[in-house]
Amino acid sequence: MTALHTNPLFARLESAERVLVAGAGGGFDVYAGLPVALSLRHQGKEVHLANLSFSALEGLPTDAWLAPDVAVVTPTTSLHQTYFPERTLAQWLDLHGCPSTVHAFARVGVQPLRAAYTALLEQYDIDAVVLVDGGTDILMRGDESGLGTPEEDLTSVAALHGIPKELAPERVVVSLGFGVDAHHGVSHGLVLENIAALDADGAYLGAFSVPRTTVEGALFLDAVAHAQAHTADHPSIVNGSIAAAVRGDFGNVQFTTRTRGSELFINPLMSLCFAFELAGLARRCLYLGRIEHTHLIRQVSSAIEAFREEIVRQRPPRRIPH
């Protein structure tokens, strides 16, 4: 039990010396982990970054691979594609004088991703892992009316959950971007219900905001702006929305043509980091065992679809009444 003035997430990480902050769901998810990663670095900890990648990693040279399905991306990694968030982040880190390696996991099933995580944890003797989701679909347990895009998120959860405890004894999940998954069919009333259930189970570590007046908040805004400038044809809707909320914007704030025709609801809740114990979140996922032995991401998708077809009654969306 911690005091009210102590952040429970950082209290859990206080004794860790080497922390891995990893994006769970692919794309730009690792950017949502920057506020926590930067704060840990400012506390003097050794922080490593990783991301489940949507990029064409198979185009990287053989010497870029730490182990099967995990590549080492640096600011000078060969640019063989325009969409490469890991390289873009590495370049931004280098501009700010930070350690500038970002590890990229291939988009694979649970078994090979677990092996890739194991290799990375052993390589750097990691004490703790912070798994980050830009959005909230990582909190869906499986019987909701809409799951968003859970395949990569829960593959990451399952991969880490099955690694022996002596490797990275502390494992937590951070969700940043409350509300951004509405366009993927997620009911955020159900998200709140799930958070309450995790709290009742003792797995909720509280929430905190990312103010733009903090060093970490300001650097996060700069990193997102840099990424938008360098990936102008496919900027991150999730991190763009979070950044708009951190700036204090509100309502239908359009920042990319990718959201043309849809109405956004940028609001202060998007800048809240919700933190959880990974083991507690894993226990509440109803289909985690179904994806345990997968090797391909399409096998994960098929397993989730099969589980969904067996549900007699899905939990209907819950309207937030106020």
C-alpha positions in Angstrom: 0.0 0.0 0.0 1.3 3.4 -1.0 0.6 6.9 0.3 -1.8 9.2 -1.6 1.1 11.4 -2.7 3.0 8.5 -4.2 2.2 7.2 -7.7 1.5 3.5 -7.4 2.9 2.7 -10.9 6.3 4.4 -10.2 6.3 2.9 -6.7 6.1 -0.6 -8.3 9.0 0.3 -10.6 11.1 2.1 -7.9 13.5 -0.9 -7.3 13.9 -1.7 -11.0 17.2 -0.6 -12.5 16.6 -1.7 -16.1 13.1 -1.2 -17.6 11.7 -2.2 -21.0 8.9 0.0 -22.2 7.2 -1.7 -25.1 4.3 -0.8 -27.5 1.7 -3.6 -27.4 -0.4 -3.0 -30.4 1.9 -2.1 -33.3 2.1 1.1 -35.3 3.0 4.1 -33.1 2.0 2.5 -29.8 5.5 2.9 -28.4 5.0 6.7 -28.6 2.3 6.4 -26.0 4.9 4.9 -23.7 7.3 7.9 -24.0 6.0 9.9 -21.0 6.6 6.9 -18.7 9.9 6.0 -20.4 11.2 9.6 -20.2 10.2 9.9 -16.5 12.0 6.6 -15.7 15.1 7.9 -17.5 14.9 11.2 -15.5 14.9 9.0 -12.4 18.2 7.6 -13.5 17.0 4.2 -14.7 18.3 2.4 -17.8 15.3 2.3 -20.2 15.0 0.3 -23.3 12.3 0.7 -25.9 10.5 -1.8 -28.1 7.4 -2.0 -30.3 5.4 -4.6 -32.0 5.9 -3.4 -35.6 3.6 -3.0 -38.5 6.6 -2.2 -40.7 8.2 -4.5 -43.3 10.9 -5.7 -41.1 11.8 -8.5 -43.5 13.6 -5.9 -45.6 16.2 -5.3 -42.9 19.7 -6.7 -43.3 20.7 -9.8 -41.4 23.0 -7.9 -39.0 20.0 -5.8 -37.8 18.5 -8.7 -35.9 19.1 -9.3 -32.2 17.3 -12.6 -32.4 14.5 -14.1 -34.6 11.5 -11.8 -34.8 13.2 -8.9 -32.9 15.2 -6.2 -34.9 17.5 -3.5 -33.5 16.5 -0.2 -35.2 18.8 2.9 -35.0 18.6 6.4 -36.5 20.8 5.1 -39.4 18.9 1.8 -40.0 18.4 1.4 -43.8 15.2 3.2 -44.8 13.5 0.7 -47.1 10.0 2.1 -46.6 8.3 5.4 -45.8 6.2 4.0 -42.9 8.7 3.0 -40.2 7.7 4.4 -36.7 10.6 2.7 -34.9 13.2 4.4 -37.1 11.4 7.7 -36.8 11.4 7.5 -33.0 15.1 6.5 -33.0 15.9 9.6 -35.0 13.9 11.8 -32.6 15.6 10.3 -29.6 19.0 11.0 -31.3 18.0 14.6 -31.9 17.4 15.0 -28.1 20.6 13.2 -27.0 18.8 10.1 -25.7 19.8 6.5 -26.2 18.4 6.0 -29.7 17.8 2.3 -30.2 14.3 1.1 -30.6 13.7 -2.7 -30.9 11.0 -3.9 -33.3 9.1 -7.1 -32.8 7.7 -8.9 -35.9 4.0 -9.2 -36.2 3.7 -12.8 -35.2 1.8 -15.1 -32.9 2.3 -15.7 -29.2 5.0 -18.4 -29.2 7.5 -16.6 -31.5 6.8 -13.3 -29.8 7.4 -14.8 -26.4 10.7 -16.1 -27.7 11.6 -12.7 -29.0 10.7 -11.0 -25.7 12.7 -13.6 -23.8 15.8 -12.8 -25.9 15.4 -9.1 -25.3 14.9 -9.5 -21.6 17.9 -11.7 -21.3 20.1 -9.5 -23.5 19.6 -6.4 -21.2 18.9 -8.2 -17.9 15.6 -6.4 -17.6 14.0 -5.9 -14.2 10.6 -4.7 -15.2 8.4 -4.4 -18.3 5.9 -1.6 -19.0 3.6 -2.8 -21.8 1.8 0.2 -23.3 -1.4 0.5 -25.4 -2.3 3.7 -27.2 -6.0 3.3 -26.6 -8.1 1.0 -24.4 -8.8 -2.1 -26.4 -6.1 -4.0 -24.4 -8.6 -3.8 -21.5 -11.4 -5.7 -23.4 -11.9 -9.1 -21.9 -13.6 -10.6 -25.0 -17.3 -10.7 -24.4 -18.0 -7.1 -25.1 -20.1 -6.0 -28.1 -17.0 -4.4 -29.7 -13.3 -5.3 -29.1 -11.6 -2.8 -31.2 -8.4 -4.3 -32.6 -7.2 -6.7 -29.9 -5.1 -9.1 -31.9 -1.7 -7.5 -31.4 -2.4 -6.1 -27.9 -3.4 -9.5 -26.4 -0.7 -11.4 -28.3 1.7 -9.1 -26.5 -0.1 -9.7 -23.1 -0.1 -13.5 -23.6 3.6 -13.5 -24.7 4.8 -11.6 -21.6 2.4 -13.4 -19.2 3.9 -16.8 -20.1 7.5 -15.8 -19.5 9.0 -17.1 -16.2 8.8 -14.6 -13.4 12.5 -14.5 -12.8 12.8 -12.7 -16.1 11.5 -9.2 -15.5 9.8 -9.8 -12.1 7.7 -6.7 -12.4 5.2 -6.4 -15.3 2.6 -3.7 -15.7 0.3 -2.4 -18.4 -0.3 1.2 -19.2 -3.3 2.5 -21.3 -3.1 6.0 -22.6 -5.8 7.5 -24.8 -9.2 6.9 -23.2 -11.9 7.4 -25.9 -9.8 7.0 -29.0 -11.1 3.5 -29.8 -14.7 4.6 -30.2 -14.3 4.6 -34.0 -13.3 0.9 -33.7 -16.5 0.1 -31.9 -15.2 0.1 -28.3 -17.8 1.1 -25.7 -16.0 3.2 -23.1 -18.7 2.6 -20.7 -17.6 -1.0 -20.8 -14.0 0.1 -20.5 -14.9 1.8 -17.2 -16.7 -1.4 -16.1 -13.6 -3.4 -16.8 -11.4 -1.0 -15.0 -13.7 -1.3 -12.0 -13.5 -5.1 -12.1 -9.7 -4.9 -12.3 -9.7 -2.6 -9.3 -11.9 -5.1 -7.4 -9.4 -7.8 -8.2 -6.5 -5.7 -6.9 -4.9 -5.3 -10.4 -5.6 -1.5 -10.9 -2.6 0.8 -10.1 -4.5 4.1 -10.6 -4.3 6.8 -13.2 -2.4 10.0 -13.7 -2.3 12.7 -16.3 0.4 13.9 -18.7 0.4 17.7 -18.4 2.0 19.7 -21.2 3.7 21.8 -18.4 5.9 18.8 -17.4 9.2 18.0 -19.2 7.8 14.6 -20.2 4.6 16.1 -21.5 6.4 18.7 -23.6 8.8 16.1 -25.0 5.9 13.8 -25.9 4.2 16.6 -27.9 7.5 17.3 -29.7 7.9 13.6 -30.5 4.4 13.3 -31.9 4.9 16.5 -34.0 8.2 15.1 -35.3 6.5 11.8 -36.2 3.6 13.6 -38.0 6.1 15.6 -40.0 8.1 12.5 -41.0 5.1 10.2 -41.7 2.8 12.8 -43.3 0.9 10.3 -45.4 0.0 8.1 -42.5 0.2 10.0 -39.1 -0.9 8.3 -35.9 -4.6 9.1 -35.2 -4.2 7.7 -31.7 -1.1 9.7 -30.6 -2.3 12.8 -32.5 -5.5 12.7 -30.5 -3.6 12.2 -27.2 -1.3 15.1 -28.1 -4.3 17.3 -28.9 -5.7 16.5 -25.5 -2.4 17.2 -23.8 -2.3 20.6 -25.5 -5.7 21.4 -24.0 -7.7 21.1 -27.3 -11.3 19.9 -27.1 -14.0 18.5 -29.3 -13.8 17.9 -33.1 -10.2 18.8 -33.5 -9.1 17.6 -37.0 -5.3 17.2 -37.5 -5.1 14.7 -40.4 -7.1 13.9 -43.5 -7.3 10.3 -42.3 -10.2 11.3 -40.0 -12.0 13.3 -42.6 -15.8 12.6 -42.5 -15.7 11.5 -38.8 -16.3 13.6 -35.7 -13.6 13.4 -33.1 -14.1 14.1 -29.4 -10.8 15.3 -28.1 -11.0 15.7 -24.3 -8.9 15.7 -21.1 -9.5 12.0 -20.4 -7.4 11.1 -23.4 -4.3 12.4 -21.5 -4.8 10.0 -18.6 -2.4 7.0 -18.1 -4.3 4.1 -16.6 -2.0 1.5 -15.0 -2.6 -2.2 -14.2 -0.8 -5.4 -13.2 -0.2 -7.4 -16.3 -1.0 -10.7 -14.5 -4.4 -9.4 -13.3 -5.3 -8.1 -16.8 -4.3 -11.5 -18.3 -6.4 -13.4 -15.9 -9.5 -11.5 -17.0 -9.1 -12.1 -20.7 -11.6 -14.8 -21.6 -9.8 -16.1 -24.7 -6.1 -15.8 -23.7 -5.7 -19.6 -23.5 -7.2 -19.9 -27.1 -4.3 -17.9 -28.5 -1.5 -19.5 -26.4 -0.1 -21.9 -29.0 -0.3 -19.5 -32.1 2.6 -18.9 -34.3 1.0 -16.5 -36.8 -1.0 -13.3 -36.2 -3.8 -14.7 -38.4 -4.1 -17.6 -36.1 -4.7 -15.2 -33.3 -7.4 -13.5 -35.3 -9.0 -16.9 -36.1 -9.0 -18.0 -32.5 -10.6 -14.7 -31.3 -13.3 -15.0 -34.1 -14.0 -18.6 -33.1 -14.3 -17.6 -29.4 -16.7 -14.8 -30.3 -18.9 -17.1 -32.3 -19.4 -19.2 -29.1 -20.6 -16.3 -26.9 -24.3 -16.7 -26.2 -24.8 -13.1 -25.2 -22.3 -10.3 -25.7 -22.2 -7.5 -23.2 -24.1 -4.6 -24.9 -22.5 -1.1 -25.0 -22.9 0.9 -21.9 -23.7 4.6 -22.3 -21.8 7.0 -20.0 -24.7 8.9 -18.6 -23.2 12.3 -17.9 
